[in-house]
Amino acid sequence: MSAALDIADLIATRLATAPAAGELATVLDITALPIIVDRQKSIASAIAGGVGKPTGTAITILWQGFAAVEKNTSRPRLAQRYTLTVWSRPVIAGAALAADDVMQSVITRLWRWIPGGGHCFAAAEITRGGLIPDAKYLVYDCEISIPVSL
């Protein structure tokens, strides 16, 4: 799972970096938002801390597993799957950011992105996403698939 977490760290770095010249512009600047890579530990306090900041938003990255991309190759080719979740206050006030705009910016930053490490061989693909019911937060998520060779 170490290689999978290395890719999760690459995703976090991508989100924490502003678009370069020639890259798609984002709706919001998300570079200062708390980005939490879930390392199979309790992250509830980190989420609460991030949502408690003036922007009212935190982003989590969770490795979900993998699937075979090509079954008849000389080396294993897998699609590492991650869920990126935007946690936000249900009511926007002051400097708080709208969760749907944050999710749109997350998707834009990862659209057709080829990670620079972790044996990635093709662009990341956003495979699904949506609004997640939650009693405490306004929550959006999306799943990203990153093809890798072992």
C-alpha positions in Angstrom: 0.0 0.0 0.0 3.0 2.3 0.3 3.0 2.9 -3.5 -0.7 3.7 -3.4 -0.1 6.3 -0.6 2.8 7.7 -2.6 0.3 8.5 -5.4 -2.1 9.9 -2.8 0.7 12.3 -1.8 1.2 13.2 -5.4 -2.5 14.0 -5.7 -2.3 16.2 -2.6 0.7 18.0 -4.0 -1.1 18.6 -7.3 -4.1 20.1 -5.4 -1.8 22.3 -3.3 -0.1 23.7 -6.4 -1.6 26.6 -8.5 -2.2 25.9 -12.2 0.9 26.6 -14.3 0.7 28.6 -17.5 -1.2 26.5 -20.1 -3.0 24.4 -17.5 -6.8 24.7 -17.0 -7.7 27.5 -14.6 -9.7 26.6 -11.5 -12.8 28.4 -10.3 -11.2 28.9 -6.8 -7.7 28.9 -5.4 -7.7 25.7 -3.4 -3.9 25.7 -2.7 -4.3 26.8 0.9 -7.0 24.3 1.9 -6.2 21.5 4.3 -5.6 18.3 2.3 -5.7 15.2 4.4 -4.3 11.9 3.0 -6.2 9.1 4.8 -3.6 6.6 6.1 -6.1 4.3 7.7 -6.2 6.3 10.9 -8.9 8.4 12.5 -9.1 11.7 10.5 -12.3 13.1 12.0 -10.5 15.7 14.1 -8.4 16.7 11.1 -11.6 17.2 9.0 -13.2 19.2 11.9 -10.1 21.3 12.2 -10.1 22.1 8.5 -13.8 22.9 8.3 -13.3 25.1 11.4 -10.8 27.4 9.5 -12.1 30.6 7.8 -12.4 28.8 4.4 -14.8 26.3 6.0 -13.5 23.4 3.9 -11.2 20.4 4.0 -10.3 17.8 1.3 -9.6 14.2 2.1 -7.9 11.6 -0.2 -8.6 7.9 0.4 -7.1 5.0 -1.5 -10.0 2.6 -2.4 -8.2 -0.2 -4.1 -7.3 -1.2 -7.6 -8.6 -3.0 -10.7 -6.8 -4.6 -13.6 -6.5 -2.3 -16.6 -4.9 -4.8 -19.1 -4.9 -8.5 -18.2 -2.6 -9.8 -20.9 0.5 -7.7 -20.6 4.0 -8.8 -19.6 3.8 -6.6 -16.4 0.8 -5.9 -14.3 -1.1 -2.8 -15.2 -3.6 -1.6 -12.6 -5.9 1.4 -12.1 -5.4 2.7 -8.5 -8.7 4.2 -7.3 -9.0 7.1 -4.9 -11.9 8.9 -3.5 -11.5 12.7 -3.0 -14.0 14.2 -0.6 -14.7 17.9 0.0 -16.0 18.5 3.5 -17.6 21.9 4.1 -19.9 23.9 6.4 -23.5 23.5 5.4 -24.0 27.3 5.5 -21.6 29.6 3.7 -20.6 32.7 5.6 -17.7 35.2 5.5 -14.6 33.8 3.7 -16.1 30.2 3.5 -15.9 28.6 0.1 -18.8 26.9 -1.7 -18.2 23.1 -1.6 -19.4 22.6 -5.2 -16.9 25.2 -6.4 -14.1 23.5 -4.4 -15.1 20.1 -6.0 -15.1 21.7 -9.5 -11.6 23.1 -8.8 -10.4 19.7 -7.6 -11.7 18.0 -10.8 -10.2 20.7 -12.9 -6.7 20.3 -11.3 -6.8 16.5 -11.8 -8.4 16.5 -15.3 -6.0 14.6 -17.8 -3.2 14.9 -15.2 -0.3 12.4 -15.6 1.4 12.0 -12.2 5.1 12.4 -12.3 5.9 9.3 -10.3 4.6 6.0 -8.9 5.0 4.2 -12.3 2.0 6.0 -13.8 1.6 5.5 -17.5 -1.5 7.4 -18.5 -3.7 10.4 -17.5 -5.8 10.3 -14.4 -9.5 9.7 -15.1 -12.4 11.1 -13.0 -14.9 8.1 -12.9 -17.8 9.3 -10.8 -18.8 11.8 -8.1 -21.7 13.5 -6.4 -23.3 14.9 -3.2 -23.0 12.6 -0.1 -25.7 12.9 2.6 -24.2 13.9 5.9 -25.9 15.3 9.1 -23.0 17.6 10.0 -21.2 18.7 6.8 -22.0 19.5 3.2 -20.0 16.7 1.4 -19.1 16.2 -2.2 -16.9 13.4 -3.5 -15.4 12.1 -6.7 -13.5 9.0 -7.6 -10.3 9.2 -9.6 -8.6 6.3 -11.3 -4.8 6.4 -12.0 -3.3 3.8 -14.3 0.0 2.3 -13.0 2.5 -0.4 -13.9 3.9 -2.6 -11.2 
